[in-house]
Amino acid sequence: MAKTSPGEFVRQVRVETGKIAWPTRAETVRMTIMVLIMTTVLSLFFLGVDQVSGRLVKALLSLAAG
């Protein structure tokens, strides 16, 4: 495989960077809000699952102990 010179590498990087479809500010804000909402919803869901499973394990252990 042929080696690429540093100058050629930088040129290739600039060409490839120009092909990127960068999001607008509005898209970035909208996606950030969506991520924050989904993170909150999922954290509440997993909190609920953790609470229910914790109580279930406690109940099962209390049956086994007593």
Secondary structure by P-SEA (a helix, b strand, c coil): cccccaaaaaaaaaaaaaacccccaaaaaaaaaaaaaaaaaaaaaaaaaaaaaaaaaaaaaaaaac
